[in-house]
Amino acid sequence: EAERILYEIYRRQGDHQQALHFLEQYTRDHDSLQDKENLANMSMSQALYEFQRKEEALIMEEGRKRQIVIVVAVLTFILVIVTLLFYRSLSKQKSKTDALLENILPREAIAELKRSGVVTPRTHHNVTIMFCDVKDFTLIAEQLPPDDLISLLDHYFRTFDKIIADHRLEKIKTIGDAYMAAGGLHDQSLNYAEQCVLAAQEMLRFISGSADELHTKYGYAFDFRIGMHTGSVVSGIVGRDKYAYDIWGDAVNTAARIEQASEVGMINLSGSTYEMIKGRFTCTHRGGISVKNKGEVEMYFLDQTV
């Protein structure tokens, strides 16, 4: 600024040489200051640009991190849902498998099979074995269409299954038209001879009650006879494929013979079963029947509940 003032003074005095000198110096200093100002402005602009660029990069990085967090959270959620659905499906499949096994094997046998892979044969005492079959089944089977025959058997056996379960008995198997069950295999807390008799009475009531309906629908209704015996048996699973739980022993053979000696709509009891239920039911003595390896076995027809 001093150079500009001196320039004005010398110009007015007419000293053009000095005036030119200070004008040049002023111009040089002014240009230098302008350059410095411009440089400062440029530096500031550059710094501001760098700051904005870094800020934008930081914002983009934070956005990317948020996206990653969101993606990870979503994937984790999906994984948790898929895992839960998988285990739920697995649990349902396990329940279905257990239910299927329980239709084939007793619970005690299932538990042992899962635990060790085999079921050890066991001896059971005071087991009451009940057989029930259809009179003249072979003749009826020759006259009925196969579908109707199976439908009739299913009609009876489905209800038998429920009755047997309601009385805490164990369905063993069906062989053609024969239905086999037992009581007292895994539990002796009840008088299972009585439970078998009560179940047999309920089965006969169902058979009688559904006769008219079945005659109307199929032209036939089955007539059943029932027999039972109490004794010792061995239980177990034989073979590896298509597991089948079964019981064996003289008591089983005797129960089958007692059933064969029964009559339609009647419950035939061996002497050993009679001894276990005689305090609650009245029976009629029928005499004896010859049973292989056992000789004479006394028989009783069940009359009624006392």
C-alpha positions in Angstrom: 0.0 0.0 0.0 3.0 2.3 0.7 4.3 1.8 -2.8 1.0 2.9 -4.2 1.0 6.2 -2.2 4.6 7.0 -3.2 3.7 6.3 -6.8 0.9 8.9 -6.5 3.2 11.5 -4.9 6.0 11.2 -7.5 3.5 11.2 -10.4 2.0 14.5 -9.1 5.5 16.0 -8.7 6.2 15.0 -12.3 9.1 12.6 -11.3 8.0 10.0 -13.7 11.0 7.8 -13.2 10.4 7.4 -9.5 6.7 7.1 -10.0 7.3 4.2 -12.5 9.7 2.6 -10.0 7.2 2.5 -7.2 4.3 1.5 -9.6 6.3 -1.5 -10.7 7.1 -2.4 -7.1 3.5 -2.0 -6.1 2.3 -4.1 -9.0 4.9 -6.8 -8.2 3.9 -6.8 -4.5 0.2 -6.8 -5.3 0.6 -9.6 -7.8 2.6 -11.6 -5.2 -0.1 -11.1 -2.6 -2.8 -12.0 -5.1 -0.9 -15.1 -6.0 -0.5 -16.0 -2.3 -4.3 -15.4 -1.8 -5.1 -17.5 -4.9 -2.8 -20.2 -3.7 -4.3 -20.1 -0.2 -7.8 -20.3 -1.8 -6.7 -23.2 -4.0 -5.1 -25.0 -1.0 -8.3 -24.4 1.0 -10.4 -25.7 -1.9 -8.2 -28.7 -2.2 -8.3 -29.4 1.5 -12.1 -29.0 1.4 -12.3 -31.3 -1.5 -10.1 -33.9 0.2 -12.2 -33.6 3.4 -15.5 -34.0 1.4 -14.0 -37.0 -0.5 -12.9 -38.6 2.7 -16.2 -37.9 4.4 -18.1 -39.3 1.4 -15.8 -42.4 1.5 -16.5 -42.7 5.2 -20.2 -42.4 4.7 -20.0 -45.0 1.9 -18.0 -47.3 4.1 -20.4 -47.0 7.0 -23.3 -47.6 4.6 -21.5 -50.7 3.3 -20.9 -51.9 6.9 -24.6 -51.3 7.7 -25.5 -53.3 4.6 -23.2 -56.1 5.6 -24.7 -56.1 9.1 -28.2 -56.1 7.7 -27.4 -59.0 5.3 -25.7 -61.0 8.1 -28.7 -60.3 10.4 -31.1 -61.4 7.7 -29.1 -64.5 6.8 -28.8 -65.4 10.5 -32.6 -65.0 10.9 -33.2 -67.2 7.9 -30.7 -69.8 9.2 -32.4 -69.8 12.6 -35.8 -70.2 11.0 -34.6 -73.0 8.7 -32.9 -74.7 11.7 -36.1 -74.5 13.7 -38.2 -75.8 10.8 -35.7 -78.6 10.3 -35.7 -79.7 13.9 -39.5 -79.3 14.0 -39.8 -81.5 10.9 -37.3 -83.9 12.5 -39.3 -84.0 15.7 -42.5 -84.7 13.7 -40.8 -87.4 11.8 -39.5 -88.9 15.0 -43.0 -88.8 16.5 -44.4 -90.5 13.4 -41.7 -93.1 13.6 -42.4 -93.7 17.3 -46.2 -93.9 16.6 -45.5 -96.5 13.8 -43.3 -98.5 16.1 -45.9 -98.4 18.9 -48.3 -100.0 16.4 -45.9 -102.9 16.0 -44.1 -103.2 19.3 -44.8 -102.6 23.0 -43.3 -99.5 24.4 -40.9 -101.5 26.6 -39.6 -103.3 23.6 -39.2 -100.0 21.6 -37.2 -98.5 24.5 -34.9 -101.6 24.6 -34.6 -101.7 20.8 -33.5 -98.0 20.7 -31.1 -98.5 23.6 -29.3 -101.7 22.5 -30.5 -102.5 19.0 -32.0 -105.9 20.2 -34.9 -107.0 22.3 -34.0 -109.7 24.9 -36.6 -112.5 25.2 -38.4 -112.4 28.5 -40.5 -114.8 30.5 -43.7 -113.5 31.9 -46.0 -115.2 34.5 -49.7 -114.8 35.1 -50.3 -113.6 31.6 -53.9 -114.0 30.2 -54.0 -114.7 26.5 -57.2 -114.1 24.5 -58.1 -115.4 21.1 -61.1 -114.4 19.0 -62.0 -115.7 15.6 -64.9 -115.8 13.1 -67.1 -118.9 12.7 -67.1 -120.3 9.2 -64.7 -117.6 8.0 -63.5 -119.8 5.1 -67.0 -120.3 3.7 -67.8 -116.6 4.0 -64.5 -115.6 2.3 -65.4 -117.7 -0.7 -68.7 -115.8 -1.2 -67.7 -112.2 -0.4 -65.7 -109.9 -2.8 -62.1 -109.4 -1.4 -62.7 -105.7 -0.8 -65.8 -106.4 1.2 -64.1 -109.1 3.2 -61.2 -106.8 4.2 -63.6 -104.0 5.0 -65.6 -106.3 7.3 -62.5 -107.5 9.1 -61.3 -103.9 9.4 -64.6 -102.8 10.8 -64.3 -105.3 13.7 -60.6 -105.2 14.3 -60.4 -101.4 14.5 -62.9 -101.4 17.3 -61.2 -104.4 19.0 -58.0 -102.4 19.0 -59.6 -99.5 20.8 -61.3 -101.8 23.3 -58.0 -103.7 24.0 -56.2 -100.4 24.5 -58.9 -99.0 26.8 -58.4 -102.1 29.1 -54.6 -101.7 29.1 -54.1 -104.9 27.2 -51.6 -105.7 24.5 -52.7 -106.5 21.0 -50.3 -109.2 19.8 -51.3 -109.9 16.2 -54.0 -110.9 13.8 -53.8 -114.1 11.8 -56.4 -114.0 9.0 -59.7 -113.8 10.9 -58.1 -114.5 14.3 -57.4 -111.7 16.8 -54.9 -112.3 19.6 -54.3 -110.1 22.7 -52.8 -110.5 26.1 -52.8 -108.9 29.5 -50.1 -108.8 32.2 -47.0 -108.9 30.0 -45.4 -105.7 31.3 -47.5 -104.8 34.3 -49.0 -106.8 37.2 -50.7 -103.9 38.9 -54.1 -105.1 37.7 -56.0 -108.4 37.6 -55.5 -108.7 33.8 -57.7 -111.8 33.6 -60.6 -109.6 34.7 -59.5 -106.9 32.2 -59.5 -109.6 29.4 -63.0 -110.7 30.4 -64.3 -107.1 30.5 -62.7 -106.4 27.1 -64.2 -109.6 25.7 -67.7 -108.7 26.9 -67.4 -105.3 25.3 -66.2 -106.8 22.0 -69.3 -109.1 22.0 -71.6 -106.2 22.6 -70.0 -104.4 19.7 -70.3 -107.4 17.5 -74.0 -107.8 18.3 -74.7 -104.1 18.0 -73.3 -103.7 14.5 -74.8 -106.9 13.0 -77.9 -105.4 11.4 -75.9 -102.5 9.8 -73.4 -104.9 8.3 -76.0 -107.3 7.0 -77.7 -104.4 5.3 -74.4 -103.1 3.8 -72.5 -106.3 2.9 -75.2 -109.0 3.2 -73.1 -110.7 6.0 -72.0 -110.1 9.6 -69.4 -112.1 11.3 -70.1 -114.3 14.3 -67.2 -114.5 16.8 -66.2 -116.9 19.5 -63.7 -116.0 22.2 -61.4 -118.1 24.5 -58.7 -117.3 27.0 -56.2 -119.0 29.2 -53.8 -117.7 31.9 -50.2 -119.0 32.2 -46.5 -118.2 31.5 -45.2 -117.1 28.1 -42.0 -116.0 26.5 -42.0 -112.7 24.6 -39.6 -111.3 22.0 -38.8 -110.4 18.5 -37.6 -113.0 16.0 -35.7 -112.0 12.8 -34.2 -108.7 11.6 -36.6 -107.4 8.9 -40.2 -106.3 9.4 -40.0 -106.6 13.2 -42.9 -108.5 14.7 -43.4 -108.8 18.4 -44.9 -112.2 19.5 -45.4 -114.5 22.5 -44.8 -118.2 22.7 -45.3 -121.1 25.1 -47.8 -123.8 26.2 -50.1 -121.1 27.5 -50.5 -119.7 24.0 -51.3 -123.1 22.6 -53.8 -123.8 25.4 -55.5 -120.4 24.8 -55.9 -121.3 21.1 -57.5 -124.7 22.0 -59.8 -123.1 24.5 -61.0 -120.6 21.9 -61.5 -123.4 19.3 -63.8 -125.1 21.9 -65.8 -122.0 22.4 -69.2 -121.2 20.8 -70.5 -118.2 18.9 -71.2 -115.2 21.2 -69.6 -117.0 24.2 -66.4 -116.5 26.2 -64.7 -119.8 27.1 -62.3 -119.7 30.0 -59.6 -122.2 31.1 -59.5 -123.3 34.7 -56.5 -121.0 35.4 -58.3 -118.0 34.1 -61.5 -118.9 36.0 -59.6 -119.1 39.3 -58.5 -115.5 38.8 -62.0 -114.1 38.0 -64.4 -116.3 39.9 -64.9 -113.7 42.7 -66.4 -111.2 40.2 -68.0 -113.2 37.5 -70.3 -116.3 37.5 -69.4 -119.1 35.2 -70.7 -122.5 34.1 -68.4 -125.5 34.2 -68.1 -127.3 30.9 -65.8 -130.2 31.8 -62.3 -130.7 30.4 -60.6 -130.6 27.0 -57.5 -132.4 26.0 -54.5 -130.1 25.3 -51.3 -131.3 23.8 -48.5 -131.6 26.4 -51.0 -130.6 29.2 -53.6 -133.3 29.4 -57.1 -132.3 30.5 -57.8 -128.6 30.9 -61.0 -127.5 32.6 -63.3 -125.1 30.8 -65.9 -122.6 31.9 -68.4 -120.5 30.0 -68.7 -116.9 31.3 -72.3 -116.2 32.4 -72.5 -112.6 33.6 -71.0 -110.0 35.9 -71.9 -110.6 39.6 
